[in-house]
Amino acid sequence: MPAAITMSTPFVGYMILYHPQIEEYVGGLGGLLEKQAKPGQCAPWIDFSMRLNLVYIGLLLLGVGTIVYKVFAPSVVKGARDINEYVVNVIDNVSARNLRSMYVMIRSRRPQVAASFIQMAPWLDRDKSLKTASDALKRDDGNHIKIDVLRSFYNVQDRHTARGAVYLVLVFYALGFLLLAIPGLAFTGRVLCVVWHDLGFWGS
């Protein structure tokens, strides 16, 4: 939480401490940067309208990326925060039929992993009867097969499903965060410029 708060410093600083239009609401603190900067020094690097445009487009890209994720991400991935939560939520209700269906998906994407499962639990193959599979699953007291299959199924869904959509979301998020960072970085640079001048490192 503290780290997340510090990330908002450039935006909070601009909106609360340095924005001249809210000076009357914060006891004269607003517009501090304009008061500190000497004439002709440390002028705004990006005007207000451009900052507003960058923030708007950045938020729009993040929104589009989120929509793409919601539409294309597998329900298995969207329904749990991580693989451990998924296993905990599902393991008590998963059946031999479910595991065999998951095994088919795993075999199509990760054949080597599927081969190791068959060695440990031959009943995962649909050539065996469902009753044989159910009886064998009941003997898995430690839930080892369940856990291994569930974790592999989650990984397959997470890493091998809708890869084009995954890359598209990454592009939208990267561009969105980049555009949102530009106003904050430009403003922070201007603050540093004022501090640099006040410390006398540059000539007046």
ZADO-1210 file (C-alpha; in nm, 4 decimals, padded with zeros to 6 digits):
<atoms>
<atom x="00.0000" y="00.0000" z="00.0000" code="MET" pos="1"/>
<atom x="00.2714" y="00.2614" z="00.0813" code="PRO" pos="2"/>
<atom x="00.4413" y="00.1857" z="-00.2497" code="ALA" pos="3"/>
<atom x="00.1135" y="00.2361" z="-00.4365" code="ALA" pos="4"/>
<atom x="00.0630" y="00.5710" z="-00.2618" code="ILE" pos="5"/>
<atom x="00.4098" y="00.6946" z="-00.3544" code="THR" pos="6"/>
<atom x="00.3420" y="00.6119" z="-00.7198" code="MET" pos="7"/>
<atom x="00.0645" y="00.8721" z="-00.7186" code="SER" pos="8"/>
<atom x="00.2964" y="01.1509" z="-00.5951" code="THR" pos="9"/>
<atom x="00.3344" y="01.3345" z="-00.9299" code="PRO" pos="10"/>
<atom x="-00.0424" y="01.3473" z="-00.9799" code="PHE" pos="11"/>
<atom x="-00.1286" y="01.4349" z="-00.6197" code="VAL" pos="12"/>
<atom x="00.1450" y="01.6983" z="-00.6117" code="GLY" pos="13"/>
<atom x="00.0155" y="01.8645" z="-00.9232" code="TYR" pos="14"/>
<atom x="-00.3509" y="01.8524" z="-00.8251" code="MET" pos="15"/>
<atom x="-00.3140" y="01.9587" z="-00.4610" code="ILE" pos="16"/>
<atom x="00.0100" y="02.1447" z="-00.4014" code="LEU" pos="17"/>
<atom x="00.0901" y="02.3145" z="-00.7280" code="TYR" pos="18"/>
<atom x="-00.2305" y="02.3724" z="-00.9205" code="HIS" pos="19"/>
<atom x="-00.3144" y="02.7443" z="-00.9032" code="PRO" pos="20"/>
<atom x="-00.6878" y="02.6974" z="-00.9521" code="GLN" pos="21"/>
<atom x="-00.7320" y="02.5201" z="-00.6175" code="ILE" pos="22"/>
<atom x="-00.5241" y="02.7641" z="-00.4142" code="GLU" pos="23"/>
<atom x="-00.8290" y="02.8940" z="-00.2285" code="GLU" pos="24"/>
<atom x="-00.9208" y="02.5429" z="-00.1155" code="TYR" pos="25"/>
<atom x="-00.5875" y="02.4426" z="00.0368" code="VAL" pos="26"/>
<atom x="-00.4910" y="02.7448" z="00.2386" code="GLY" pos="27"/>
<atom x="-00.2724" y="02.9128" z="-00.0204" code="GLY" pos="28"/>
<atom x="-00.0679" y="02.6065" z="-00.1090" code="LEU" pos="29"/>
<atom x="-00.1973" y="02.5897" z="-00.4646" code="GLY" pos="30"/>
<atom x="00.0307" y="02.7481" z="-00.7248" code="GLY" pos="31"/>
<atom x="00.3447" y="02.6942" z="-00.5190" code="LEU" pos="32"/>
<atom x="00.5465" y="02.6030" z="-00.8237" code="LEU" pos="33"/>
<atom x="00.4560" y="02.9248" z="-01.0047" code="GLU" pos="34"/>
<atom x="00.5585" y="03.1257" z="-00.6980" code="LYS" pos="35"/>
<atom x="00.8929" y="02.9475" z="-00.6722" code="GLN" pos="36"/>
<atom x="00.9909" y="02.9607" z="-01.0378" code="ALA" pos="37"/>
<atom x="01.1762" y="03.2726" z="-01.1483" code="LYS" pos="38"/>
<atom x="01.0544" y="03.4491" z="-01.4631" code="PRO" pos="39"/>
<atom x="01.1824" y="03.2759" z="-01.7733" code="GLY" pos="40"/>
<atom x="01.3029" y="02.9718" z="-01.5843" code="GLN" pos="41"/>
<atom x="01.1466" y="02.6267" z="-01.5608" code="CYS" pos="42"/>
<atom x="00.8478" y="02.7047" z="-01.7794" code="ALA" pos="43"/>
<atom x="00.5872" y="02.4272" z="-01.8156" code="PRO" pos="44"/>
<atom x="00.7184" y="02.1596" z="-02.0493" code="TRP" pos="45"/>
<atom x="00.3695" y="02.0456" z="-02.1509" code="ILE" pos="46"/>
<atom x="00.0665" y="02.2745" z="-02.1446" code="ASP" pos="47"/>
<atom x="-00.2476" y="02.1838" z="-01.9532" code="PHE" pos="48"/>
<atom x="-00.4555" y="02.0852" z="-02.2564" code="SER" pos="49"/>
<atom x="-00.1869" y="01.8433" z="-02.3758" code="MET" pos="50"/>
<atom x="-00.1590" y="01.6888" z="-02.0282" code="ARG" pos="51"/>
<atom x="-00.5340" y="01.6452" z="-02.0230" code="LEU" pos="52"/>
<atom x="-00.5288" y="01.4799" z="-02.3656" code="ASN" pos="53"/>
<atom x="-00.2503" y="01.2415" z="-02.2630" code="LEU" pos="54"/>
<atom x="-00.4332" y="01.1406" z="-01.9451" code="VAL" pos="55"/>
<atom x="-00.7572" y="01.0875" z="-02.1349" code="TYR" pos="56"/>
<atom x="-00.5998" y="00.8742" z="-02.4075" code="ILE" pos="57"/>
<atom x="-00.3970" y="00.6797" z="-02.1497" code="GLY" pos="58"/>
<atom x="-00.7075" y="00.5971" z="-01.9476" code="LEU" pos="59"/>
<atom x="-00.8931" y="00.5075" z="-02.2665" code="LEU" pos="60"/>
<atom x="-00.6197" y="00.2598" z="-02.3659" code="LEU" pos="61"/>
<atom x="-00.6249" y="00.1026" z="-02.0204" code="LEU" pos="62"/>
<atom x="-01.0015" y="00.0709" z="-02.0457" code="GLY" pos="63"/>
<atom x="-00.9830" y="-00.0940" z="-02.3878" code="VAL" pos="64"/>
<atom x="-00.7148" y="-00.3318" z="-02.2628" code="GLY" pos="65"/>
<atom x="-00.9342" y="-00.4279" z="-01.9681" code="THR" pos="66"/>
<atom x="-01.2300" y="-00.4935" z="-02.1991" code="ILE" pos="67"/>
<atom x="-01.0166" y="-00.7173" z="-02.4220" code="VAL" pos="68"/>
<atom x="-00.9003" y="-00.9074" z="-02.1133" code="TYR" pos="69"/>
<atom x="-01.2558" y="-00.9528" z="-01.9849" code="LYS" pos="70"/>
<atom x="-01.3763" y="-01.0782" z="-02.3225" code="VAL" pos="71"/>
<atom x="-01.0949" y="-01.3154" z="-02.4177" code="PHE" pos="72"/>
<atom x="-00.9351" y="-01.4324" z="-02.0909" code="ALA" pos="73"/>
<atom x="-01.0393" y="-01.7875" z="-01.9905" code="PRO" pos="74"/>
<atom x="-01.2899" y="-01.8054" z="-01.7062" code="SER" pos="75"/>
<atom x="-01.0403" y="-02.0193" z="-01.5140" code="VAL" pos="76"/>
<atom x="-00.7932" y="-01.7311" z="-01.5088" code="VAL" pos="77"/>
<atom x="-01.0488" y="-01.4562" z="-01.4478" code="LYS" pos="78"/>
<atom x="-01.2121" y="-01.6458" z="-01.1620" code="GLY" pos="79"/>
<atom x="-00.9025" y="-01.6659" z="-00.9406" code="ALA" pos="80"/>
<atom x="-00.6253" y="-01.4292" z="-00.8434" code="ARG" pos="81"/>
<atom x="-00.3583" y="-01.6925" z="-00.8997" code="ASP" pos="82"/>
<atom x="-00.3029" y="-02.0633" z="-00.9501" code="ILE" pos="83"/>
<atom x="-00.3080" y="-02.1438" z="-00.5782" code="ASN" pos="84"/>
<atom x="-00.6462" y="-01.9786" z="-00.5278" code="GLU" pos="85"/>
<atom x="-00.7835" y="-02.1675" z="-00.8278" code="TYR" pos="86"/>
<atom x="-00.6709" y="-02.5034" z="-00.6873" code="VAL" pos="87"/>
<atom x="-00.8158" y="-02.4287" z="-00.3437" code="VAL" pos="88"/>
<atom x="-01.1503" y="-02.3196" z="-00.4912" code="ASN" pos="89"/>
<atom x="-01.1906" y="-02.6172" z="-00.7254" code="VAL" pos="90"/>
<atom x="-01.0228" y="-02.9169" z="-00.5660" code="ILE" pos="91"/>
<atom x="-01.3101" y="-03.0243" z="-00.3377" code="ASP" pos="92"/>
<atom x="-01.5633" y="-03.0391" z="-00.6211" code="ASN" pos="93"/>
<atom x="-01.3568" y="-03.1752" z="-00.9090" code="VAL" pos="94"/>
<atom x="-01.4507" y="-03.5221" z="-01.0333" code="SER" pos="95"/>
<atom x="-01.2766" y="-03.7900" z="-01.2360" code="ALA" pos="96"/>
<atom x="-01.4780" y="-03.6791" z="-01.5393" code="ARG" pos="97"/>
<atom x="-01.3579" y="-03.3207" z="-01.4927" code="ASN" pos="98"/>
<atom x="-00.9972" y="-03.4281" z="-01.4559" code="LEU" pos="99"/>
<atom x="-01.0107" y="-03.6386" z="-01.7708" code="ARG" pos="100"/>
<atom x="-01.1493" y="-03.3428" z="-01.9670" code="SER" pos="101"/>
<atom x="-00.8691" y="-03.1266" z="-01.8294" code="MET" pos="102"/>
<atom x="-00.6183" y="-03.3939" z="-01.9236" code="TYR" pos="103"/>
<atom x="-00.7337" y="-03.3777" z="-02.2873" code="VAL" pos="104"/>
<atom x="-00.6624" y="-03.0022" z="-02.2915" code="MET" pos="105"/>
<atom x="-00.3246" y="-03.0515" z="-02.1231" code="ILE" pos="106"/>
<atom x="-00.2290" y="-03.3244" z="-02.3722" code="ARG" pos="107"/>
<atom x="-00.3055" y="-03.0950" z="-02.6663" code="SER" pos="108"/>
<atom x="-00.0775" y="-02.8205" z="-02.5354" code="ARG" pos="109"/>
<atom x="00.1796" y="-02.9917" z="-02.3134" code="ARG" pos="110"/>
<atom x="00.2168" y="-03.3522" z="-02.4307" code="PRO" pos="111"/>
<atom x="00.5232" y="-03.4226" z="-02.2174" code="GLN" pos="112"/>
<atom x="00.3397" y="-03.3219" z="-01.9000" code="VAL" pos="113"/>
<atom x="00.0395" y="-03.5281" z="-02.0077" code="ALA" pos="114"/>
<atom x="00.2625" y="-03.8321" z="-02.0610" code="ALA" pos="115"/>
<atom x="00.3905" y="-03.8054" z="-01.7039" code="SER" pos="116"/>
<atom x="00.0309" y="-03.7908" z="-01.5764" code="PHE" pos="117"/>
<atom x="-00.0592" y="-04.1096" z="-01.7614" code="ILE" pos="118"/>
<atom x="00.2314" y="-04.2869" z="-01.5952" code="GLN" pos="119"/>
<atom x="00.1048" y="-04.1820" z="-01.2524" code="MET" pos="120"/>
<atom x="-00.2668" y="-04.2186" z="-01.3251" code="ALA" pos="121"/>
<atom x="-00.3497" y="-04.4338" z="-01.6296" code="PRO" pos="122"/>
<atom x="-00.7211" y="-04.3829" z="-01.5636" code="TRP" pos="123"/>
<atom x="-00.6954" y="-04.0273" z="-01.6990" code="LEU" pos="124"/>
<atom x="-00.7038" y="-04.1814" z="-02.0458" code="ASP" pos="125"/>
<atom x="-01.0628" y="-04.2129" z="-02.1687" code="ARG" pos="126"/>
<atom x="-00.9919" y="-04.5663" z="-02.2839" code="ASP" pos="127"/>
<atom x="-01.0464" y="-04.6628" z="-01.9209" code="LYS" pos="128"/>
<atom x="-01.4029" y="-04.6729" z="-01.7899" code="SER" pos="129"/>
<atom x="-01.5337" y="-04.3798" z="-01.5874" code="LEU" pos="130"/>
<atom x="-01.6017" y="-04.6141" z="-01.2933" code="LYS" pos="131"/>
<atom x="-01.2388" y="-04.7245" z="-01.2956" code="THR" pos="132"/>
<atom x="-01.1319" y="-04.3617" z="-01.2984" code="ALA" pos="133"/>
<atom x="-01.3666" y="-04.2680" z="-01.0114" code="SER" pos="134"/>
<atom x="-01.2509" y="-04.5590" z="-00.7986" code="ASP" pos="135"/>
<atom x="-00.8854" y="-04.4753" z="-00.8597" code="ALA" pos="136"/>
<atom x="-00.9449" y="-04.1112" z="-00.7732" code="LEU" pos="137"/>
<atom x="-01.0984" y="-04.2069" z="-00.4402" code="LYS" pos="138"/>
<atom x="-00.7750" y="-04.3844" z="-00.3527" code="ARG" pos="139"/>
<atom x="-00.5760" y="-04.0632" z="-00.4083" code="ASP" pos="140"/>
<atom x="-00.5824" y="-03.9711" z="-00.0402" code="ASP" pos="141"/>
<atom x="-00.3331" y="-03.6872" z="-00.0686" code="GLY" pos="142"/>
<atom x="-00.5049" y="-03.5280" z="-00.3699" code="ASN" pos="143"/>
<atom x="-00.1721" y="-03.5384" z="-00.5509" code="HIS" pos="144"/>
<atom x="-00.3198" y="-03.6175" z="-00.8911" code="ILE" pos="145"/>
<atom x="-00.5926" y="-03.3582" z="-00.8467" code="LYS" pos="146"/>
<atom x="-00.3446" y="-03.0860" z="-00.7562" code="ILE" pos="147"/>
<atom x="-00.1052" y="-03.1692" z="-01.0398" code="ASP" pos="148"/>
<atom x="-00.3767" y="-03.1802" z="-01.3046" code="VAL" pos="149"/>
<atom x="-00.5467" y="-02.8630" z="-01.1796" code="LEU" pos="150"/>
<atom x="-00.2215" y="-02.6693" z="-01.1727" code="ARG" pos="151"/>
<atom x="-00.1249" y="-02.7863" z="-01.5206" code="SER" pos="152"/>
<atom x="-00.4723" y="-02.7081" z="-01.6546" code="PHE" pos="153"/>
<atom x="-00.4532" y="-02.3558" z="-01.5121" code="TYR" pos="154"/>
<atom x="-00.1108" y="-02.3037" z="-01.6695" code="ASN" pos="155"/>
<atom x="-00.2370" y="-02.4234" z="-02.0068" code="VAL" pos="156"/>
<atom x="-00.5329" y="-02.1870" z="-01.9909" code="GLN" pos="157"/>
<atom x="-00.3139" y="-01.9004" z="-01.8754" code="ASP" pos="158"/>
<atom x="-00.0235" y="-01.9444" z="-02.1182" code="ARG" pos="159"/>
<atom x="-00.1700" y="-02.1067" z="-02.4279" code="HIS" pos="160"/>
<atom x="-00.5185" y="-01.9594" z="-02.4703" code="THR" pos="161"/>
<atom x="-00.5885" y="-01.6547" z="-02.6897" code="ALA" pos="162"/>
<atom x="-00.2234" y="-01.5521" z="-02.7112" code="ARG" pos="163"/>
<atom x="-00.3031" y="-01.2800" z="-02.9639" code="GLY" pos="164"/>
<atom x="-00.5424" y="-01.1194" z="-02.7163" code="ALA" pos="165"/>
<atom x="-00.2780" y="-01.1415" z="-02.4432" code="VAL" pos="166"/>
<atom x="-00.0257" y="-00.9505" z="-02.6537" code="TYR" pos="167"/>
<atom x="-00.2941" y="-00.6974" z="-02.7479" code="LEU" pos="168"/>
<atom x="-00.3726" y="-00.6350" z="-02.3805" code="VAL" pos="169"/>
<atom x="-00.0017" y="-00.5901" z="-02.3075" code="LEU" pos="170"/>
<atom x="00.0269" y="-00.3329" z="-02.5866" code="VAL" pos="171"/>
<atom x="-00.2786" y="-00.1381" z="-02.4667" code="PHE" pos="172"/>
<atom x="-00.1575" y="-00.1407" z="-02.1061" code="TYR" pos="173"/>
<atom x="00.1984" y="-00.0453" z="-02.1944" code="ALA" pos="174"/>
<atom x="00.0878" y="00.2471" z="-02.4109" code="LEU" pos="175"/>
<atom x="-00.1727" y="00.3536" z="-02.1564" code="GLY" pos="176"/>
<atom x="00.0691" y="00.3616" z="-01.8635" code="PHE" pos="177"/>
<atom x="00.3300" y="00.5356" z="-02.0784" code="LEU" pos="178"/>
<atom x="00.0898" y="00.8149" z="-02.1719" code="LEU" pos="179"/>
<atom x="-00.0249" y="00.8498" z="-01.8115" code="LEU" pos="180"/>
<atom x="00.3362" y="00.8742" z="-01.6978" code="ALA" pos="181"/>
<atom x="00.4340" y="01.1536" z="-01.9359" code="ILE" pos="182"/>
<atom x="00.2453" y="01.4388" z="-01.7585" code="PRO" pos="183"/>
<atom x="00.3703" y="01.3250" z="-01.4185" code="GLY" pos="184"/>
<atom x="00.7303" y="01.2916" z="-01.5362" code="LEU" pos="185"/>
<atom x="00.7215" y="01.6303" z="-01.7087" code="ALA" pos="186"/>
<atom x="00.5810" y="01.7935" z="-01.3973" code="PHE" pos="187"/>
<atom x="00.8365" y="01.6210" z="-01.1737" code="THR" pos="188"/>
<atom x="01.1130" y="01.7413" z="-01.4048" code="GLY" pos="189"/>
<atom x="00.9874" y="02.0972" z="-01.3702" code="ARG" pos="190"/>
<atom x="00.9849" y="02.0674" z="-00.9906" code="VAL" pos="191"/>
<atom x="01.3430" y="01.9405" z="-00.9993" code="LEU" pos="192"/>
<atom x="01.4355" y="02.2300" z="-01.2271" code="CYS" pos="193"/>
<atom x="01.3010" y="02.4807" z="-00.9727" code="VAL" pos="194"/>
<atom x="01.4838" y="02.3053" z="-00.6879" code="VAL" pos="195"/>
<atom x="01.8046" y="02.3005" z="-00.8949" code="TRP" pos="196"/>
<atom x="01.7828" y="02.6745" z="-00.9544" code="HIS" pos="197"/>
<atom x="01.6963" y="02.7511" z="-00.5920" code="ASP" pos="198"/>
<atom x="02.0022" y="02.5580" z="-00.4755" code="LEU" pos="199"/>
<atom x="02.2157" y="02.7734" z="-00.6999" code="GLY" pos="200"/>
<atom x="02.3575" y="02.5027" z="-00.9211" code="PHE" pos="201"/>
<atom x="02.2612" y="02.7006" z="-01.2320" code="TRP" pos="202"/>
<atom x="02.3126" y="03.0649" z="-01.2899" code="GLY" pos="203"/>
<atom x="02.0261" y="03.3046" z="-01.2449" code="SER" pos="204"/>
</atoms>
